[in-house]
Amino acid sequence: MDAIIERLKREKAEVEAKIKQAAQERESKGKADFIAGKAAGIEWAKNADYTELTRYSRRPKNVKEAEADVFLLEDIQKMNKASQVWANGWLEGVREFWKEIARKL
């Protein structure tokens, strides 16, 4: 019985290590996707016209606007064939760019 318990403990440790490694890899990929999306958003914003820039740069102030953000993210994902994490980064990049220049307009 002791041998069985020891074997199961080892297997449990191996499974938990694999799960932890997979989670770390997903997190790392997610960060990379977000950073890439953010950089793409900033680059897009540099060439965007005022109307499009203001459309994507608004931060939601209420529930209705937050719901509209969901549709923006879906549009961004479809346009760029990208992940949701990348689209979130893209939107953050556009908004960061807008925040930097809006006061100067």
Contacts in CASP RR format, 6 or more apart in sequence:
PFRMAT RR
TARGET T0000
AUTHOR 0000-0000-0000
METHOD contacts of the structure
MODEL  1
MDAIIERLKREKAEVEAKIKQAAQERESKGKADFIAGKAAGIEWAKNADY
TELTRYSRRPKNVKEAEADVFLLEDIQKMNKASQVWANGWLEGVREFWKE
IARKL
30 83 0 8 1.000
30 85 0 8 1.000
33 82 0 8 1.000
33 83 0 8 1.000
33 85 0 8 1.000
33 86 0 8 1.000
33 89 0 8 1.000
34 85 0 8 1.000
34 86 0 8 1.000
34 88 0 8 1.000
34 89 0 8 1.000
34 92 0 8 1.000
35 89 0 8 1.000
36 86 0 8 1.000
37 82 0 8 1.000
37 86 0 8 1.000
37 87 0 8 1.000
37 89 0 8 1.000
37 90 0 8 1.000
37 93 0 8 1.000
38 89 0 8 1.000
38 90 0 8 1.000
38 92 0 8 1.000
38 93 0 8 1.000
38 96 0 8 1.000
39 93 0 8 1.000
40 80 0 8 1.000
40 86 0 8 1.000
40 90 0 8 1.000
41 89 0 8 1.000
41 90 0 8 1.000
41 91 0 8 1.000
41 93 0 8 1.000
41 94 0 8 1.000
41 97 0 8 1.000
42 93 0 8 1.000
42 94 0 8 1.000
42 96 0 8 1.000
42 97 0 8 1.000
44 90 0 8 1.000
44 94 0 8 1.000
45 53 0 8 1.000
45 56 0 8 1.000
45 57 0 8 1.000
45 93 0 8 1.000
45 94 0 8 1.000
45 97 0 8 1.000
45 98 0 8 1.000
46 97 0 8 1.000
48 56 0 8 1.000
48 94 0 8 1.000
53 94 0 8 1.000
53 98 0 8 1.000
54 98 0 8 1.000
55 72 0 8 1.000
56 72 0 8 1.000
56 91 0 8 1.000
56 94 0 8 1.000
56 95 0 8 1.000
57 94 0 8 1.000
57 95 0 8 1.000
57 97 0 8 1.000
57 98 0 8 1.000
57 99 0 8 1.000
57 102 0 8 1.000
58 65 0 8 1.000
59 95 0 8 1.000
60 66 0 8 1.000
60 68 0 8 1.000
60 69 0 8 1.000
69 91 0 8 1.000
72 91 0 8 1.000
73 84 0 8 1.000
73 87 0 8 1.000
73 88 0 8 1.000
73 91 0 8 1.000
76 82 0 8 1.000
76 87 0 8 1.000
76 90 0 8 1.000
76 91 0 8 1.000
77 83 0 8 1.000
77 84 0 8 1.000
77 86 0 8 1.000
77 87 0 8 1.000
80 86 0 8 1.000
80 87 0 8 1.000
80 90 0 8 1.000
82 90 0 8 1.000
END
